[in-house]
Structures are given as C-alpha cells and as structure tokens.
C-alpha cells in the first residue's frame, strides 16, 4: 500500500495514492468521452 501522511496544524491526514490515481484516471476518461448525463437527463 502506498500512503502519504499530510500534517496540517494538529491534524494528520493519510492519503491513499492508489485511490488518487484511480480517481484521476476516471476523471480523464470522462473528460475524453464527455461528461456522463445526470440521472434522468437525455443526451442529444
């Protein structure tokens, strides 16, 4: 597992780098193919 710790003041956050990569990959696919229509919305 690849994780990154981020310290902000008294708080510490754990970032899952694999999850971030998956989300970026999904977003880039959506940008390439156009946004998915919202539920109930019809594409023209």
mmCIF file as Biopython writes it, N, C-alpha, C and O atoms, coordinates in Angstrom:
data_model
#
loop_
_atom_site.group_PDB
_atom_site.id
_atom_site.type_symbol
_atom_site.label_atom_id
_atom_site.label_alt_id
_atom_site.label_comp_id
_atom_site.label_asym_id
_atom_site.label_entity_id
_atom_site.label_seq_id
_atom_site.pdbx_PDB_ins_code
_atom_site.Cartn_x
_atom_site.Cartn_y
_atom_site.Cartn_z
_atom_site.occupancy
_atom_site.B_iso_or_equiv
_atom_site.auth_seq_id
_atom_site.auth_asym_id
_atom_site.pdbx_PDB_model_num
ATOM 1   N N  . UNK A ? 1  ? 0.835   -1.170 0.000   1.0 0.0 1  A 1 
ATOM 2   C CA . UNK A ? 1  ? 0.000   0.000  0.000   1.0 0.0 1  A 1 
ATOM 3   C C  . UNK A ? 1  ? 0.887   1.243  0.000   1.0 0.0 1  A 1 
ATOM 4   O O  . UNK A ? 1  ? 1.860   1.329  0.748   1.0 0.0 1  A 1 
ATOM 5   N N  . UNK A ? 2  ? 0.531   2.202  -0.853  1.0 0.0 2  A 1 
ATOM 6   C CA . UNK A ? 2  ? 1.283   3.453  -0.894  1.0 0.0 2  A 1 
ATOM 7   C C  . UNK A ? 2  ? 0.429   4.542  -0.274  1.0 0.0 2  A 1 
ATOM 8   O O  . UNK A ? 2  ? -0.640  4.882  -0.781  1.0 0.0 2  A 1 
ATOM 9   N N  . UNK A ? 3  ? 0.912   5.072  0.814   1.0 0.0 3  A 1 
ATOM 10  C CA . UNK A ? 3  ? 0.166   6.102  1.526   1.0 0.0 3  A 1 
ATOM 11  C C  . UNK A ? 3  ? 1.074   7.283  1.811   1.0 0.0 3  A 1 
ATOM 12  O O  . UNK A ? 3  ? 2.294   7.150  1.899   1.0 0.0 3  A 1 
ATOM 13  N N  . UNK A ? 4  ? 0.458   8.415  1.949   1.0 0.0 4  A 1 
ATOM 14  C CA . UNK A ? 4  ? 1.196   9.637  2.211   1.0 0.0 4  A 1 
ATOM 15  C C  . UNK A ? 4  ? 0.546   10.322 3.400   1.0 0.0 4  A 1 
ATOM 16  O O  . UNK A ? 4  ? -0.678  10.441 3.458   1.0 0.0 4  A 1 
ATOM 17  N N  . UNK A ? 5  ? 1.349   10.768 4.342   1.0 0.0 5  A 1 
ATOM 18  C CA . UNK A ? 5  ? 0.827   11.489 5.504   1.0 0.0 5  A 1 
ATOM 19  C C  . UNK A ? 5  ? 0.963   12.990 5.266   1.0 0.0 5  A 1 
ATOM 20  O O  . UNK A ? 5  ? 2.009   13.470 4.830   1.0 0.0 5  A 1 
ATOM 21  N N  . UNK A ? 6  ? -0.093  13.709 5.556   1.0 0.0 6  A 1 
ATOM 22  C CA . UNK A ? 6  ? -0.094  15.159 5.416   1.0 0.0 6  A 1 
ATOM 23  C C  . UNK A ? 6  ? -0.434  15.735 6.772   1.0 0.0 6  A 1 
ATOM 24  O O  . UNK A ? 6  ? -1.444  15.371 7.373   1.0 0.0 6  A 1 
ATOM 25  N N  . UNK A ? 7  ? 0.402   16.630 7.253   1.0 0.0 7  A 1 
ATOM 26  C CA . UNK A ? 7  ? 0.180   17.250 8.558   1.0 0.0 7  A 1 
ATOM 27  C C  . UNK A ? 7  ? -0.270  18.688 8.355   1.0 0.0 7  A 1 
ATOM 28  O O  . UNK A ? 7  ? 0.388   19.464 7.663   1.0 0.0 7  A 1 
ATOM 29  N N  . UNK A ? 8  ? -1.387  19.031 8.959   1.0 0.0 8  A 1 
ATOM 30  C CA . UNK A ? 8  ? -1.952  20.370 8.881   1.0 0.0 8  A 1 
ATOM 31  C C  . UNK A ? 8  ? -2.273  20.825 10.287  1.0 0.0 8  A 1 
ATOM 32  O O  . UNK A ? 8  ? -3.285  20.417 10.855  1.0 0.0 8  A 1 
ATOM 33  N N  . UNK A ? 9  ? -1.442  21.650 10.846  1.0 0.0 9  A 1 
ATOM 34  C CA . UNK A ? 9  ? -1.658  22.082 12.225  1.0 0.0 9  A 1 
ATOM 35  C C  . UNK A ? 9  ? -1.563  20.887 13.162  1.0 0.0 9  A 1 
ATOM 36  O O  . UNK A ? 9  ? -0.544  20.197 13.178  1.0 0.0 9  A 1 
ATOM 37  N N  . UNK A ? 10 ? -2.605  20.634 13.939  1.0 0.0 10 A 1 
ATOM 38  C CA . UNK A ? 10 ? -2.634  19.492 14.853  1.0 0.0 10 A 1 
ATOM 39  C C  . UNK A ? 10 ? -3.243  18.248 14.218  1.0 0.0 10 A 1 
ATOM 40  O O  . UNK A ? 10 ? -3.335  17.206 14.867  1.0 0.0 10 A 1 
ATOM 41  N N  . UNK A ? 11 ? -3.658  18.344 12.961  1.0 0.0 11 A 1 
ATOM 42  C CA . UNK A ? 11 ? -4.320  17.218 12.284  1.0 0.0 11 A 1 
ATOM 43  C C  . UNK A ? 11 ? -3.345  16.494 11.360  1.0 0.0 11 A 1 
ATOM 44  O O  . UNK A ? 11 ? -2.450  17.102 10.773  1.0 0.0 11 A 1 
ATOM 45  N N  . UNK A ? 12 ? -3.539  15.189 11.246  1.0 0.0 12 A 1 
ATOM 46  C CA . UNK A ? 12 ? -2.743  14.377 10.328  1.0 0.0 12 A 1 
ATOM 47  C C  . UNK A ? 12 ? -3.710  13.612 9.442   1.0 0.0 12 A 1 
ATOM 48  O O  . UNK A ? 12 ? -4.637  12.968 9.933   1.0 0.0 12 A 1 
ATOM 49  N N  . UNK A ? 13 ? -3.490  13.687 8.115   1.0 0.0 13 A 1 
ATOM 50  C CA . UNK A ? 13 ? -4.336  13.003 7.148   1.0 0.0 13 A 1 
ATOM 51  C C  . UNK A ? 13 ? -3.515  11.958 6.423   1.0 0.0 13 A 1 
ATOM 52  O O  . UNK A ? 13 ? -2.334  12.167 6.143   1.0 0.0 13 A 1 
ATOM 53  N N  . UNK A ? 14 ? -4.142  10.829 6.118   1.0 0.0 14 A 1 
ATOM 54  C CA . UNK A ? 14 ? -3.493  9.751  5.392   1.0 0.0 14 A 1 
ATOM 55  C C  . UNK A ? 14 ? -4.098  9.727  3.982   1.0 0.0 14 A 1 
ATOM 56  O O  . UNK A ? 14 ? -5.308  9.564  3.822   1.0 0.0 14 A 1 
ATOM 57  N N  . UNK A ? 15 ? -3.247  9.890  2.966   1.0 0.0 15 A 1 
ATOM 58  C CA . UNK A ? 15 ? -3.696  9.922  1.580   1.0 0.0 15 A 1 
ATOM 59  C C  . UNK A ? 15 ? -3.330  8.602  0.918   1.0 0.0 15 A 1 
ATOM 60  O O  . UNK A ? 15 ? -2.163  8.209  0.925   1.0 0.0 15 A 1 
ATOM 61  N N  . UNK A ? 16 ? -4.311  7.916  0.349   1.0 0.0 16 A 1 
ATOM 62  C CA . UNK A ? 16 ? -4.081  6.678  -0.388  1.0 0.0 16 A 1 
ATOM 63  C C  . UNK A ? 16 ? -3.767  7.065  -1.836  1.0 0.0 16 A 1 
ATOM 64  O O  . UNK A ? 16 ? -4.667  7.437  -2.590  1.0 0.0 16 A 1 
ATOM 65  N N  . UNK A ? 17 ? -2.487  6.977  -2.224  1.0 0.0 17 A 1 
ATOM 66  C CA . UNK A ? 17 ? -2.053  7.429  -3.539  1.0 0.0 17 A 1 
ATOM 67  C C  . UNK A ? 17 ? -2.654  6.603  -4.673  1.0 0.0 17 A 1 
ATOM 68  O O  . UNK A ? 17 ? -2.898  7.137  -5.755  1.0 0.0 17 A 1 
ATOM 69  N N  . UNK A ? 18 ? -2.897  5.308  -4.447  1.0 0.0 18 A 1 
ATOM 70  C CA . UNK A ? 18 ? -3.512  4.476  -5.474  1.0 0.0 18 A 1 
ATOM 71  C C  . UNK A ? 18 ? -4.940  4.939  -5.758  1.0 0.0 18 A 1 
ATOM 72  O O  . UNK A ? 18 ? -5.370  4.971  -6.911  1.0 0.0 18 A 1 
ATOM 73  N N  . UNK A ? 19 ? -5.662  5.294  -4.715  1.0 0.0 19 A 1 
ATOM 74  C CA . UNK A ? 19 ? -7.025  5.785  -4.866  1.0 0.0 19 A 1 
ATOM 75  C C  . UNK A ? 19 ? -7.024  7.105  -5.640  1.0 0.0 19 A 1 
ATOM 76  O O  . UNK A ? 19 ? -7.875  7.313  -6.504  1.0 0.0 19 A 1 
ATOM 77  N N  . UNK A ? 20 ? -6.089  7.989  -5.341  1.0 0.0 20 A 1 
ATOM 78  C CA . UNK A ? 20 ? -5.984  9.271  -6.037  1.0 0.0 20 A 1 
ATOM 79  C C  . UNK A ? 20 ? -5.723  9.028  -7.520  1.0 0.0 20 A 1 
ATOM 80  O O  . UNK A ? 20 ? -6.323  9.691  -8.367  1.0 0.0 20 A 1 
ATOM 81  N N  . UNK A ? 21 ? -4.833  8.084  -7.848  1.0 0.0 21 A 1 
ATOM 82  C CA . UNK A ? 21 ? -4.546  7.769  -9.259  1.0 0.0 21 A 1 
ATOM 83  C C  . UNK A ? 21 ? -5.776  7.231  -9.973  1.0 0.0 21 A 1 
ATOM 84  O O  . UNK A ? 21 ? -6.050  7.606  -11.113 1.0 0.0 21 A 1 
ATOM 85  N N  . UNK A ? 22 ? -6.530  6.339  -9.294  1.0 0.0 22 A 1 
ATOM 86  C CA . UNK A ? 22 ? -7.745  5.786  -9.905  1.0 0.0 22 A 1 
ATOM 87  C C  . UNK A ? 22 ? -8.758  6.893  -10.198 1.0 0.0 22 A 1 
ATOM 88  O O  . UNK A ? 22 ? -9.373  6.909  -11.264 1.0 0.0 22 A 1 
ATOM 89  N N  . UNK A ? 23 ? -8.929  7.815  -9.255  1.0 0.0 23 A 1 
ATOM 90  C CA . UNK A ? 23 ? -9.875  8.915  -9.455  1.0 0.0 23 A 1 
ATOM 91  C C  . UNK A ? 23 ? -9.437  9.820  -10.600 1.0 0.0 23 A 1 
ATOM 92  O O  . UNK A ? 23 ? -10.268 10.260 -11.394 1.0 0.0 23 A 1 
ATOM 93  N N  . UNK A ? 24 ? -8.121  10.105 -10.693 1.0 0.0 24 A 1 
ATOM 94  C CA . UNK A ? 24 ? -7.611  10.942 -11.780 1.0 0.0 24 A 1 
ATOM 95  C C  . UNK A ? 24 ? -7.809  10.252 -13.127 1.0 0.0 24 A 1 
ATOM 96  O O  . UNK A ? 24 ? -8.166  10.900 -14.111 1.0 0.0 24 A 1 
ATOM 97  N N  . UNK A ? 25 ? -7.578  8.940  -13.175 1.0 0.0 25 A 1 
ATOM 98  C CA . UNK A ? 25 ? -7.752  8.181  -14.408 1.0 0.0 25 A 1 
ATOM 99  C C  . UNK A ? 25 ? -9.217  8.202  -14.845 1.0 0.0 25 A 1 
ATOM 100 O O  . UNK A ? 25 ? -9.513  8.388  -16.025 1.0 0.0 25 A 1 
ATOM 101 N N  . UNK A ? 26 ? -10.134 8.010  -13.889 1.0 0.0 26 A 1 
ATOM 102 C CA . UNK A ? 26 ? -11.560 8.040  -14.181 1.0 0.0 26 A 1 
ATOM 103 C C  . UNK A ? 26 ? -11.964 9.421  -14.699 1.0 0.0 26 A 1 
ATOM 104 O O  . UNK A ? 26 ? -12.723 9.527  -15.662 1.0 0.0 26 A 1 
ATOM 105 N N  . UNK A ? 27 ? -11.462 10.468 -14.064 1.0 0.0 27 A 1 
ATOM 106 C CA . UNK A ? 27 ? -11.797 11.829 -14.468 1.0 0.0 27 A 1 
ATOM 107 C C  . UNK A ? 27 ? -11.292 12.112 -15.879 1.0 0.0 27 A 1 
ATOM 108 O O  . UNK A ? 27 ? -11.997 12.733 -16.674 1.0 0.0 27 A 1 
ATOM 109 N N  . UNK A ? 28 ? -10.074 11.662 -16.198 1.0 0.0 28 A 1 
ATOM 110 C CA . UNK A ? 28 ? -9.538  11.919 -17.533 1.0 0.0 28 A 1 
ATOM 111 C C  . UNK A ? 28 ? -10.346 11.166 -18.589 1.0 0.0 28 A 1 
ATOM 112 O O  . UNK A ? 28 ? -10.541 11.676 -19.692 1.0 0.0 28 A 1 
ATOM 113 N N  . UNK A ? 29 ? -10.820 9.952  -18.263 1.0 0.0 29 A 1 
ATOM 114 C CA . UNK A ? 29 ? -11.674 9.206  -19.204 1.0 0.0 29 A 1 
ATOM 115 C C  . UNK A ? 29 ? -12.983 9.944  -19.439 1.0 0.0 29 A 1 
ATOM 116 O O  . UNK A ? 29 ? -13.462 10.024 -20.570 1.0 0.0 29 A 1 
ATOM 117 N N  . UNK A ? 30 ? -13.561 10.484 -18.368 1.0 0.0 30 A 1 
ATOM 118 C CA . UNK A ? 30 ? -14.815 11.221 -18.512 1.0 0.0 30 A 1 
ATOM 119 C C  . UNK A ? 30 ? -14.598 12.483 -19.335 1.0 0.0 30 A 1 
ATOM 120 O O  . UNK A ? 30 ? -15.462 12.853 -20.131 1.0 0.0 30 A 1 
ATOM 121 N N  . UNK A ? 31 ? -13.454 13.155 -19.158 1.0 0.0 31 A 1 
ATOM 122 C CA . UNK A ? 31 ? -13.154 14.357 -19.930 1.0 0.0 31 A 1 
ATOM 123 C C  . UNK A ? 31 ? -12.990 14.016 -21.410 1.0 0.0 31 A 1 
ATOM 124 O O  . UNK A ? 31 ? -13.420 14.788 -22.267 1.0 0.0 31 A 1 
ATOM 125 N N  . UNK A ? 32 ? -12.372 12.865 -21.728 1.0 0.0 32 A 1 
ATOM 126 C CA . UNK A ? 32 ? -12.168 12.460 -23.116 1.0 0.0 32 A 1 
ATOM 127 C C  . UNK A ? 32 ? -13.488 12.137 -23.804 1.0 0.0 32 A 1 
ATOM 128 O O  . UNK A ? 32 ? -13.696 12.509 -24.959 1.0 0.0 32 A 1 
ATOM 129 N N  . UNK A ? 33 ? -14.373 11.450 -23.102 1.0 0.0 33 A 1 
ATOM 130 C CA . UNK A ? 33 ? -15.615 10.979 -23.702 1.0 0.0 33 A 1 
ATOM 131 C C  . UNK A ? 33 ? -16.802 11.891 -23.406 1.0 0.0 33 A 1 
ATOM 132 O O  . UNK A ? 33 ? -17.931 11.575 -23.781 1.0 0.0 33 A 1 
ATOM 133 N N  . UNK A ? 34 ? -16.571 12.969 -22.768 1.0 0.0 34 A 1 
ATOM 134 C CA . UNK A ? 34 ? -17.660 13.856 -22.394 1.0 0.0 34 A 1 
ATOM 135 C C  . UNK A ? 34 ? -18.249 13.414 -21.070 1.0 0.0 34 A 1 
ATOM 136 O O  . UNK A ? 34 ? -18.161 12.244 -20.700 1.0 0.0 34 A 1 
ATOM 137 N N  . UNK A ? 35 ? -18.834 14.332 -20.377 1.0 0.0 35 A 1 
ATOM 138 C CA . UNK A ? 35 ? -19.420 14.023 -19.068 1.0 0.0 35 A 1 
ATOM 139 C C  . UNK A ? 35 ? -20.597 13.083 -19.233 1.0 0.0 35 A 1 
ATOM 140 O O  . UNK A ? 35 ? -21.318 13.147 -20.229 1.0 0.0 35 A 1 
ATOM 141 N N  . UNK A ? 36 ? -20.789 12.219 -18.263 1.0 0.0 36 A 1 
ATOM 142 C CA . UNK A ? 36 ? -21.932 11.326 -18.249 1.0 0.0 36 A 1 
ATOM 143 C C  . UNK A ? 36 ? -23.174 12.146 -17.911 1.0 0.0 36 A 1 
ATOM 144 O O  . UNK A ? 36 ? -23.114 13.035 -17.061 1.0 0.0 36 A 1 
ATOM 145 N N  . UNK A ? 37 ? -24.298 11.856 -18.566 1.0 0.0 37 A 1 
ATOM 146 C CA . UNK A ? 37 ? -25.522 12.603 -18.240 1.0 0.0 37 A 1 
ATOM 147 C C  . UNK A ? 37 ? -25.980 12.300 -16.824 1.0 0.0 37 A 1 
ATOM 148 O O  . UNK A ? 37 ? -25.771 11.199 -16.313 1.0 0.0 37 A 1 
ATOM 149 N N  . UNK A ? 38 ? -26.594 13.270 -16.205 1.0 0.0 38 A 1 
ATOM 150 C CA . UNK A ? 38 ? -27.145 13.069 -14.869 1.0 0.0 38 A 1 
ATOM 151 C C  . UNK A ? 38 ? -28.353 12.157 -14.975 1.0 0.0 38 A 1 
ATOM 152 O O  . UNK A ? 38 ? -28.947 12.021 -16.045 1.0 0.0 38 A 1 
ATOM 153 N N  . UNK A ? 39 ? -28.709 11.542 -13.879 1.0 0.0 39 A 1 
ATOM 154 C CA . UNK A ? 39 ? -29.835 10.623 -13.858 1.0 0.0 39 A 1 
ATOM 155 C C  . UNK A ? 39 ? -31.101 11.337 -14.362 1.0 0.0 39 A 1 
ATOM 156 O O  . UNK A ? 39 ? -31.455 12.412 -13.876 1.0 0.0 39 A 1 
ATOM 157 N N  . UNK A ? 40 ? -31.762 10.730 -15.326 1.0 0.0 40 A 1 
ATOM 158 C CA . UNK A ? 40 ? -32.984 11.303 -15.875 1.0 0.0 40 A 1 
ATOM 159 C C  . UNK A ? 40 ? -32.743 12.279 -17.010 1.0 0.0 40 A 1 
ATOM 160 O O  . UNK A ? 40 ? -33.696 12.723 -17.652 1.0 0.0 40 A 1 
ATOM 161 N N  . UNK A ? 41 ? -31.489 12.622 -17.273 1.0 0.0 41 A 1 
ATOM 162 C CA . UNK A ? 41 ? -31.152 13.579 -18.330 1.0 0.0 41 A 1 
ATOM 163 C C  . UNK A ? 41 ? -30.950 12.819 -19.647 1.0 0.0 41 A 1 
ATOM 164 O O  . UNK A ? 41 ? -30.377 11.729 -19.652 1.0 0.0 41 A 1 
ATOM 165 N N  . UNK A ? 42 ? -31.417 13.393 -20.757 1.0 0.0 42 A 1 
ATOM 166 C CA . UNK A ? 42 ? -31.301 12.750 -22.054 1.0 0.0 42 A 1 
ATOM 167 C C  . UNK A ? 42 ? -30.204 13.432 -22.854 1.0 0.0 42 A 1 
ATOM 168 O O  . UNK A ? 42 ? -30.165 14.658 -22.956 1.0 0.0 42 A 1 
ATOM 169 N N  . UNK A ? 43 ? -29.302 12.615 -23.427 1.0 0.0 43 A 1 
ATOM 170 C CA . UNK A ? 43 ? -28.247 13.162 -24.282 1.0 0.0 43 A 1 
ATOM 171 C C  . UNK A ? 43 ? -28.788 13.452 -25.662 1.0 0.0 43 A 1 
ATOM 172 O O  . UNK A ? 43 ? -29.641 12.716 -26.158 1.0 0.0 43 A 1 
ATOM 173 N N  . UNK A ? 44 ? -28.314 14.501 -26.287 1.0 0.0 44 A 1 
ATOM 174 C CA . UNK A ? 44 ? -28.725 14.838 -27.665 1.0 0.0 44 A 1 
ATOM 175 C C  . UNK A ? 44 ? -27.670 14.411 -28.638 1.0 0.0 44 A 1 
ATOM 176 O O  . UNK A ? 44 ? -27.828 14.606 -29.843 1.0 0.0 44 A 1 
#
